[in-house]
Amino acid sequence: MIYLPQICPQPDWHNLIPEISDHSTTDTSFWVSGYRKGYTSIHGSVKVDRVPGAHKVDIQGQDGIDVQYINSRTLKVSCTQIGAKDITIYAPRKEWKASLSKPILAIDVSSDNRLYAYTQEQHVLVASVQQEGETQMVMKGHLSDVTTIRFFPSNQVLLSGGSDFQAKIWSVQDGSNPVTLTGHTAVGRNVLTSSRDGTIRLWHCGSGTTISVLGNYQVPVTKMILITLPSSYKPEDPTQLDEREVETNDKMILVGLNDGTVRGIHLGTKEEIFSVETNVTKVSALQYDPDTGIILVGGENGVVQVYQLSDLKKPSLEWQRSDHAVTGLVIQRTDNGELIPYVSTADGNLYSTSSIVHAIQEQSKLTLSAEYSGNELESISGITLMKTTNKQQLLGCNREGYIKIY
């Protein structure tokens, strides 16, 4: 197990620097703390001074904190006592509070990065990425909290799932709800849903009927991902499928369970093809990279594990920062083929590490790369990547009702 450091700056640090540089306030400071399992915690500060005769600031770390000023929303911080070196601290580029004064439970962005959808209590809300804070549509119909939301590949339709044991399909054009899928004790013409009753259901959208019930586990299903069946497994003969199924013969479902296991289910044959006993108490986050066959598993005990489909007997890599639950995992593939994981946690922390591809080969190479600040102690309920014209942006939401873009 690798124990990574944690650098926690004062959440509003980025608001202090512009105030000093434009002479609207006097010299000040903000706190920065450093933590790492097995090390003494560091509680330092950063002193911010105005440069006389210029709209600039001079910053200096104190009490075990070294800092380099990059710009008003970016710092480089080191804390040698806990082995943290040149950690980039990012403040949000944009942030706004969602239209309802309620916690945000889930969020997703359309594949064309034009719209984002999020949920608050039993409501599904849609807004434009370009007009942050301005809700275009509020869709009502669930009877209790909506816990998951996903855009269809067409970006014209949303699928929501709630604790009312219903999954609903919505039009983002007019907010209509043409189909409601019920039956839990939660591509084309088919939809997959999972539930805390331990089942996974394959649905036919047109009729709203269940094609197949899979899993039937004795514990809740907490996470689910649909992927292309790896080449090491044989696709099902299409003639053996139900006539309502569309292109399911060569797909696999990755399932995370409340008992900490990850299961692989062949969607064509409807049979489980592997089970992985992880080192997480409950699977709270799950991600997959199709090019490398790497699976990322996050748990309620704060542990992140990396598995490779070619060898599922033990994790290729595992790390932890604290005992707070992992609430989100995202993988970014860089232009040179590196895989960078972004991890959010229930204590309001959001961070990224160095490449996990290199770290699998040499575990000492796994290091903390960046911290994304500003969430205080509010649990981060969802993260996703958005690709704009010339760069990728990280979007997150928290239980206080804020949406932030880094």
C-alpha positions in Angstrom: 0.0 0.0 0.0 1.3 3.5 -1.0 0.3 6.3 1.4 0.1 9.5 -0.6 0.5 13.0 1.0 -2.4 15.5 1.2 -1.9 19.2 0.8 -4.9 21.2 2.1 -4.9 25.0 1.5 -7.4 27.4 3.0 -10.4 27.0 0.7 -10.7 30.7 -0.3 -7.0 31.3 -0.8 -7.5 32.4 -4.4 -9.8 35.2 -3.4 -7.1 36.8 -1.2 -4.4 37.3 -3.9 -6.4 39.5 -6.3 -7.6 41.6 -3.4 -4.0 42.4 -2.4 -2.7 42.9 -6.0 -5.4 45.5 -6.8 -4.8 47.3 -3.4 -8.3 46.5 -2.1 -6.9 45.0 1.1 -3.7 45.0 3.1 -1.1 42.3 3.3 -2.5 39.0 4.6 -1.8 35.2 4.9 -3.6 31.9 4.5 -3.1 28.6 6.1 -1.9 25.4 4.4 -1.8 22.0 6.1 0.0 18.8 5.1 -1.0 15.2 6.0 0.4 11.8 5.4 -0.2 8.5 7.2 2.8 7.7 9.4 4.0 11.3 9.5 3.5 14.3 11.8 0.9 16.7 10.4 2.2 20.1 9.2 0.2 23.2 9.8 1.9 26.1 8.1 0.9 29.3 6.3 1.6 31.4 3.3 2.3 35.1 3.7 1.0 37.4 0.9 2.6 40.8 0.6 1.9 43.5 -1.9 4.8 44.6 -4.2 5.2 48.4 -3.8 4.3 50.3 -6.9 3.0 47.3 -8.9 -0.1 45.2 -9.2 1.9 42.2 -8.0 2.2 40.1 -4.9 5.1 38.4 -3.2 4.3 35.1 -1.4 6.4 33.2 1.1 5.7 29.8 2.8 6.2 29.5 6.5 6.3 26.8 9.2 7.2 23.9 6.9 5.5 25.0 3.8 7.4 26.1 0.7 5.4 27.8 -2.1 5.9 29.2 -5.6 3.5 31.6 -7.1 2.3 30.6 -10.6 -0.7 32.8 -11.1 -3.7 34.0 -9.0 -5.3 30.6 -9.2 -2.3 28.3 -9.3 0.5 27.6 -6.8 3.3 25.1 -6.4 3.6 23.8 -2.8 6.2 21.6 -1.2 6.3 20.1 2.3 9.5 18.1 2.7 8.5 16.8 6.2 5.8 14.6 4.6 7.6 14.0 1.3 5.4 16.2 -0.8 7.3 18.1 -3.6 6.1 20.5 -6.2 2.4 19.8 -5.8 0.3 22.0 -8.0 -2.6 23.6 -6.2 -5.5 24.7 -8.5 -8.3 27.0 -7.5 -11.6 26.8 -9.5 -11.5 28.8 -12.8 -15.3 29.1 -12.5 -17.8 28.2 -9.8 -21.5 28.8 -9.2 -24.3 27.6 -7.0 -26.9 25.4 -8.6 -30.4 26.8 -9.0 -31.9 24.9 -6.1 -30.5 25.4 -2.7 -30.0 21.6 -2.2 -27.1 19.2 -2.4 -26.1 18.0 -5.9 -26.3 14.2 -6.0 -25.0 13.4 -9.5 -23.7 15.2 -12.6 -22.9 14.4 -16.2 -21.7 16.3 -19.3 -22.9 15.5 -22.9 -20.2 14.1 -25.2 -20.3 17.2 -27.3 -19.6 19.3 -24.1 -22.6 21.5 -24.9 -24.9 20.6 -22.0 -24.5 19.3 -18.4 -27.2 17.7 -16.3 -27.3 17.3 -12.6 -29.7 16.2 -9.9 -31.0 17.8 -6.7 -33.4 15.8 -4.5 -36.0 14.4 -6.9 -35.3 16.9 -9.7 -33.3 16.5 -12.9 -31.8 19.8 -14.2 -30.2 20.6 -17.6 -28.1 23.6 -18.4 -25.7 25.0 -21.0 -21.9 24.6 -20.3 -21.4 28.1 -21.8 -24.0 29.7 -19.6 -23.0 28.5 -16.2 -25.5 29.0 -13.5 -28.5 29.4 -15.9 -30.7 26.3 -15.8 -32.5 25.6 -19.1 -34.9 22.9 -17.8 -36.1 21.3 -14.6 -37.6 17.8 -15.1 -39.8 16.4 -12.4 -41.2 12.9 -12.0 -39.1 10.9 -9.5 -40.7 10.4 -6.1 -37.4 10.6 -4.1 -33.7 11.4 -4.6 -32.2 11.0 -8.1 -28.9 9.3 -7.5 -27.5 8.9 -11.0 -27.8 10.7 -14.4 -26.3 9.9 -17.8 -26.6 11.3 -21.3 -27.3 8.8 -24.1 -24.6 8.8 -26.9 -27.0 10.9 -29.0 -26.9 13.7 -26.4 -30.6 14.2 -27.0 -31.8 11.9 -24.2 -31.0 11.5 -20.5 -31.3 8.5 -18.3 -31.9 9.0 -14.6 -32.1 6.6 -11.7 -33.5 7.2 -8.3 -34.0 5.8 -4.8 -37.7 5.4 -5.8 -36.6 2.3 -7.7 -37.4 3.9 -11.0 -35.2 4.7 -14.1 -36.6 7.4 -16.3 -35.7 8.4 -19.9 -36.0 12.2 -20.6 -35.8 14.3 -23.7 -33.4 17.2 -23.4 -35.3 19.0 -26.2 -38.6 19.5 -24.3 -38.2 17.8 -20.9 -40.7 15.0 -21.7 -40.5 11.6 -20.1 -41.6 9.1 -22.7 -40.5 6.0 -20.8 -40.3 5.0 -17.1 -38.6 1.7 -16.2 -39.8 0.1 -13.0 -39.1 -3.2 -11.4 -36.2 -2.9 -9.0 -36.7 -3.3 -5.3 -33.2 1.0 -10.5 -27.1 2.1 -26.7 -29.5 2.1 -29.1 -32.8 0.6 -28.0 -31.5 -1.0 -24.7 -30.7 0.4 -21.3 -29.0 -1.2 -18.3 -29.9 -0.4 -14.7 -28.6 -1.7 -11.4 -30.1 -1.6 -8.0 -29.5 -2.0 -4.3 -31.5 -5.2 -4.4 -28.5 -6.9 -6.1 -29.9 -7.1 -9.6 -29.0 -5.7 -13.0 -31.7 -5.3 -15.6 -31.5 -5.1 -19.3 -34.4 -3.1 -20.7 -36.1 -2.6 -24.0 -36.7 1.2 -24.2 -39.5 1.2 -26.7 -41.8 -1.0 -24.6 -40.3 -0.3 -21.2 -40.1 -4.1 -20.6 -37.3 -6.1 -19.0 -35.4 -8.4 -21.3 -33.2 -10.0 -18.7 -32.4 -9.9 -15.0 -28.7 -10.5 -14.2 -26.6 -10.8 -11.1 -29.1 -11.5 -8.4 -26.4 -10.8 -5.8 -27.1 -10.9 -2.1 -25.7 -7.4 -1.6 -26.4 -4.1 -3.3 -24.9 -3.2 -6.6 -23.1 0.2 -6.0 -21.4 0.8 -9.4 -21.7 -0.4 -13.0 -19.9 0.2 -16.3 -20.7 -1.2 -19.7 -17.6 -1.9 -21.8 -16.7 -3.7 -25.0 -16.0 -7.4 -24.4 -12.2 -7.9 -24.2 -10.7 -10.0 -27.0 -9.8 -12.8 -24.5 -13.5 -13.6 -24.3 -15.8 -15.0 -27.1 -18.8 -12.9 -28.2 -22.2 -14.6 -28.0 -23.8 -15.8 -31.2 -26.3 -13.0 -32.2 -28.9 -15.6 -33.2 -29.0 -16.7 -29.5 -30.1 -13.2 -28.3 -33.6 -12.0 -27.5 -35.0 -10.2 -30.6 -35.3 -7.0 -28.5 -31.5 -6.9 -27.8 -29.3 -4.6 -29.9 -25.5 -5.2 -30.1 -25.3 -6.8 -26.7 -23.4 -10.0 -27.8 -19.9 -8.4 -27.5 -20.4 -6.3 -24.4 -19.3 -6.8 -20.8 -20.6 -5.3 -17.6 -18.2 -4.4 -14.8 -20.1 -4.4 -11.5 -19.0 -3.1 -8.1 -20.7 -4.5 -5.0 -21.4 -3.5 -1.5 -19.2 -6.4 -0.3 -16.1 -4.9 -1.9 -16.0 -7.3 -4.9 -15.9 -6.4 -8.6 -17.7 -8.8 -11.0 -17.5 -9.1 -14.8 -20.7 -10.2 -16.5 -20.9 -11.3 -20.2 -23.9 -9.3 -21.5 -24.3 -11.7 -24.4 -24.4 -14.9 -22.4 -25.7 -13.2 -19.2 -23.1 -15.2 -17.2 -20.6 -14.0 -14.7 -17.1 -14.5 -16.0 -14.9 -13.3 -13.2 -15.0 -12.1 -9.6 -12.3 -10.0 -7.9 -11.9 -9.8 -4.1 -10.6 -6.2 -3.6 -9.1 -4.5 -0.6 -11.9 -2.0 -0.4 -14.7 -2.3 2.2 -17.5 -1.3 -0.3 -17.0 -0.3 -3.9 -17.9 3.4 -4.1 -16.2 4.3 -7.4 -15.3 2.4 -10.6 -13.5 3.3 -13.8 -12.1 1.4 -16.8 -9.6 2.2 -19.6 -10.3 0.2 -22.7 -6.9 0.6 -24.3 -5.0 -0.9 -21.4 -7.6 -3.1 -19.8 -7.0 -1.2 -16.5 -9.7 -1.2 -13.9 -9.7 1.5 -11.1 -11.7 0.6 -7.9 -12.4 3.1 -5.1 -13.7 2.2 -1.8 -15.5 3.6 1.2 -12.3 3.1 3.2 -10.5 5.6 1.0 -8.4 2.9 -0.8 -7.9 3.1 -4.6 -6.8 -0.1 -6.3 -5.7 -0.7 -9.9 -6.3 -4.1 -11.6 -5.4 -5.3 -15.1 -7.8 -7.6 -17.0 -4.8 -9.7 -17.9 -4.1 -10.5 -14.2 -7.0 -10.1 -11.8 -5.5 -12.2 -9.0 -4.1 -9.2 -7.2 -3.9 -5.4 -7.6 -1.1 -4.0 -9.8 -1.2 -0.9 -7.7 -3.0 0.5 -4.6 -2.9 3.7 -2.6 -4.7 5.6 0.1 -4.6 9.1 1.5 -7.2 9.0 4.3 -10.1 6.9 5.5 -12.7 9.0 3.8 -14.7 7.3 1.1 -13.7 7.7 -2.6 -16.7 9.3 -4.3 -15.5 9.6 -7.9 -12.8 8.3 -10.3 -11.9 9.7 -13.7 -9.1 8.6 -16.0 -7.5 11.1 -18.4 -5.4 9.8 -21.3 -2.7 12.3 -22.2 -1.4 12.9 -25.7 1.7 10.7 -25.0 -0.5 7.8 -23.7 -0.1 8.4 -20.0 -3.1 7.6 -17.7 -3.8 10.2 -15.1 -6.4 9.4 -12.4 -8.5 12.0 -10.8 -9.9 11.1 -7.4 -12.6 12.8 -5.3 -13.4 12.0 -1.7 -16.1 12.5 0.9 -14.1 15.0 2.9 -14.1 17.5 0.0 -10.7 16.6 -1.5 -10.0 16.3 -5.2 -6.6 15.3 -6.5 -4.6 13.7 -9.3 -1.5 11.5 -9.3 1.3 10.8 -11.7 0.8 8.3 -14.5 -0.5 4.9 -13.2 1.1 3.2 -16.3 4.6 4.0 -15.0 3.7 3.3 -11.4 2.5 -0.2 -12.3 6.0 -0.9 -13.6 7.7 0.8 -10.7 5.5 1.7 -7.7 7.9 4.3 -6.3 7.0 6.4 -9.3 3.4 7.0 -8.0 3.3 10.5 -6.6 0.7 13.1 -5.8 0.6 15.5 -8.7 -2.1 18.1 -8.0 -4.8 19.3 -5.6 -8.0 21.0 -6.7 -9.1 23.2 -3.9 -12.2 25.1 -2.8 -14.6 22.5 -1.5 -13.9 22.9 2.2 -15.2 19.7 3.9 -18.2 19.2 1.6 -18.4 15.8 0.1 -17.7 15.8 -3.7 -20.6 14.0 -5.2 -19.5 13.8 -8.9 -16.5 14.6 -11.2 -16.1 14.4 -15.0 -13.8 15.7 -17.7 -14.9 18.2 -20.4 -12.8 18.7 -23.5 -13.0 22.2 -24.9 -11.3 23.5 -28.1 -7.8 23.4 -26.9 -7.8 21.8 -23.4 -9.5 19.5 -21.0 -11.3 20.8 -18.0 -12.3 19.1 -14.8 -15.8 19.6 -13.6 -17.0 18.7 -10.1 -20.0 19.2 -7.8 -20.4 19.0 -4.1 -23.1 18.4 -1.5 -23.3 22.1 -0.7 -24.8 22.7 -4.2 -21.8 24.2 -5.9 -20.5 23.3 -9.4 -16.8 24.1 -10.0 -14.6 24.0 -13.2 -10.8 23.6 -13.0 
